[in-house]
Amino acid sequence: MAFPAVPDAQYGFRRLLVQRQSELSLQLLVERIPTWEPASNLDRAHVAE
């Protein structure tokens, strides 16, 4: 009786994993983009000094 539930559980888990992965990569992208600007501004400030 436990066997039929295994593929469903695996599929659900895999879907959850893929969703989580895409969310994480999206979050990383969003977090990384704004850091470029301040970093370049900091570099410019150092060059100006």
Secondary structure, 3 states (H helix, E strand, C coil): CCCCHHHHHHHHHHHHHHHHHHHHHHHHHHHHHHHHHHHHHHHHHHHHC
